[in-house]
Amino acid sequence: MAALTRLFKPQFSSLIKRSLSTNTSAVSETESQRSNPPPPLTDDPKGSRSFQWVFLGPPGVGKGTYASRLSALLGVPHIATGDLVRQELSSSGPLSRQLDEVVNQGNLVSDEIIFNLLSRRLEAGESRGESGFILDGFPRTIRQAEILDEVTEIDLVVNLKLREDVLIVKCLGRRVCSECGKGFNVASIDAKAENGLPGMIMPPLLPPQHCASKLITRADDTEPVVKERLRVYKEKSQPVEDYYRKQGKLMEFDLPGGIPESWPKLLEILNLDDHHHKKSAAA
């Protein structure tokens, strides 16, 4: 397991407070390039090397799906800032009313609130002995990326990409089981090749029978809000890609389809091997 000292740089809390009170400058555009893939792992991914990774990508691209699968494979926690926000919303805590208004309007949650939630989660994980992490959907702005660099070390940034028309359909098809909290998708996507974009087929990710009657739609998964979130993402978040390109940490991955097509190819470019999956398939 990675050394716990890698999780946080010294004076974690004070660095966050100082960074949030300091104006940061925009990073200039750099020549687009792909970083070198991580070195190959041994037969046992867990414990072979440390993992402090970030998953980027627009709303609905599947960051949570692939980050959670890698979390299980590598033995490090999957931390989704969207989940942290929803947990706070459901807790009736001091931030819940403020967050409810921001989320339902499709706006980005402020840096101060996000770092408050994230720092609490990382510190709680450190106290439990967690080593490493996969951040999902964070940072979303250059300012957040700069603050994150001050408080911890990021090894790799995986940028998931998918055509926008498919993203909208995926977001509108998302459902959550009100009982167990697991996510599903009822959209059946058959996007034709057009305007230089590849064709794409994605079957629905349907729930088991005991969840089927308990599905609900997230309040922010309406077409106006989804389109606004994508617009905000393009405007505020995509420059983060250039920030990590400059550091040589960005790895871009165009999803070729659903999980069956995309998962093996993602593992390939990451130089990972899902030994547990292979063993299960062989059995």
TABEL-V418193 format. One record per residue. N is the residue number from 1. D_CENTER is the distance of its C-alpha to the mean C-alpha in Angstrom with 1 decimal. Layout:
((N & D_CENTER) (N & D_CENTER))
//
This chain:
((1 & 22.0) (2 & 20.9) (3 & 23.1) (4 & 22.0) (5 & 23.3) (6 & 20.4) (7 & 18.0) (8 & 19.7) (9 & 22.2) (10 & 25.5) (11 & 25.9) (12 & 22.3) (13 & 23.2) (14 & 25.7) (15 & 23.5) (16 & 21.1) (17 & 24.1) (18 & 25.7) (19 & 22.7) (20 & 22.1) (21 & 25.8) (22 & 26.0) (23 & 25.6) (24 & 23.6) (25 & 24.5) (26 & 22.6) (27 & 21.9) (28 & 24.2) (29 & 23.1) (30 & 23.4) (31 & 24.3) (32 & 21.4) (33 & 21.1) (34 & 19.0) (35 & 18.8) (36 & 20.5) (37 & 18.6) (38 & 18.5) (39 & 21.8) (40 & 22.5) (41 & 22.4) (42 & 25.3) (43 & 25.9) (44 & 24.1) (45 & 20.5) (46 & 20.3) (47 & 22.2) (48 & 22.8) (49 & 20.8) (50 & 18.3) (51 & 14.5) (52 & 12.7) (53 & 9.7) (54 & 6.8) (55 & 4.3) (56 & 5.5) (57 & 7.1) (58 & 9.1) (59 & 9.2) (60 & 10.0) (61 & 9.1) (62 & 7.8) (63 & 4.1) (64 & 5.4) (65 & 8.6) (66 & 8.3) (67 & 6.4) (68 & 9.1) (69 & 11.7) (70 & 11.3) (71 & 11.4) (72 & 14.7) (73 & 16.0) (74 & 15.7) (75 & 16.6) (76 & 14.1) (77 & 12.2) (78 & 8.6) (79 & 8.0) (80 & 6.0) (81 & 8.0) (82 & 8.7) (83 & 10.3) (84 & 12.1) (85 & 13.5) (86 & 14.6) (87 & 16.2) (88 & 18.0) (89 & 19.1) (90 & 20.6) (91 & 22.3) (92 & 24.7) (93 & 24.2) (94 & 25.4) (95 & 22.2) (96 & 21.9) (97 & 24.3) (98 & 22.9) (99 & 19.3) (100 & 20.7) (101 & 22.4) (102 & 19.5) (103 & 17.0) (104 & 19.8) (105 & 20.7) (106 & 17.3) (107 & 17.3) (108 & 14.8) (109 & 15.3) (110 & 17.4) (111 & 16.5) (112 & 19.0) (113 & 17.6) (114 & 14.0) (115 & 15.5) (116 & 17.9) (117 & 15.5) (118 & 13.3) (119 & 16.6) (120 & 18.1) (121 & 15.3) (122 & 15.6) (123 & 19.3) (124 & 19.7) (125 & 17.9) (126 & 20.2) (127 & 23.1) (128 & 22.3) (129 & 22.3) (130 & 18.6) (131 & 18.1) (132 & 15.0) (133 & 11.3) (134 & 7.9) (135 & 5.8) (136 & 2.2) (137 & 3.5) (138 & 6.5) (139 & 9.1) (140 & 10.0) (141 & 13.7) (142 & 15.9) (143 & 17.4) (144 & 14.3) (145 & 13.8) (146 & 17.5) (147 & 17.6) (148 & 14.8) (149 & 17.0) (150 & 19.9) (151 & 18.8) (152 & 17.0) (153 & 16.8) (154 & 13.8) (155 & 14.9) (156 & 12.6) (157 & 10.0) (158 & 8.9) (159 & 9.1) (160 & 9.0) (161 & 12.0) (162 & 14.0) (163 & 17.2) (164 & 17.2) (165 & 19.8) (166 & 17.9) (167 & 14.8) (168 & 17.2) (169 & 18.8) (170 & 15.7) (171 & 14.7) (172 & 18.4) (173 & 18.5) (174 & 16.0) (175 & 17.9) (176 & 17.6) (177 & 20.4) (178 & 22.1) (179 & 23.5) (180 & 21.0) (181 & 17.7) (182 & 16.3) (183 & 14.6) (184 & 16.6) (185 & 17.3) (186 & 20.9) (187 & 20.7) (188 & 22.7) (189 & 21.9) (190 & 24.5) (191 & 23.9) (192 & 26.9) (193 & 27.0) (194 & 28.0) (195 & 28.1) (196 & 26.9) (197 & 23.8) (198 & 23.7) (199 & 24.4) (200 & 21.8) (201 & 22.3) (202 & 19.8) (203 & 21.5) (204 & 20.5) (205 & 18.7) (206 & 21.6) (207 & 22.0) (208 & 24.8) (209 & 28.1) (210 & 27.8) (211 & 24.6) (212 & 25.9) (213 & 28.0) (214 & 25.5) (215 & 22.7) (216 & 21.8) (217 & 19.9) (218 & 17.5) (219 & 19.5) (220 & 17.2) (221 & 17.1) (222 & 20.4) (223 & 21.2) (224 & 22.1) (225 & 19.1) (226 & 16.7) (227 & 18.7) (228 & 18.7) (229 & 14.9) (230 & 14.8) (231 & 17.8) (232 & 16.3) (233 & 13.2) (234 & 15.8) (235 & 18.0) (236 & 16.0) (237 & 12.7) (238 & 13.8) (239 & 16.2) (240 & 13.5) (241 & 13.6) (242 & 17.3) (243 & 16.9) (244 & 15.2) (245 & 17.5) (246 & 20.3) (247 & 19.3) (248 & 19.1) (249 & 15.6) (250 & 13.9) (251 & 13.7) (252 & 13.5) (253 & 13.2) (254 & 14.9) (255 & 14.4) (256 & 18.0) (257 & 17.9) (258 & 16.8) (259 & 15.6) (260 & 19.2) (261 & 19.2) (262 & 15.7) (263 & 15.2) (264 & 18.3) (265 & 17.8) (266 & 14.4) (267 & 16.2) (268 & 19.1) (269 & 17.5) (270 & 15.9) (271 & 19.4) (272 & 18.4) (273 & 20.5) (274 & 19.9) (275 & 23.3) (276 & 22.9) (277 & 22.1) (278 & 25.2) (279 & 27.4) (280 & 26.6) (281 & 27.3) (282 & 30.5) (283 & 31.7))
//
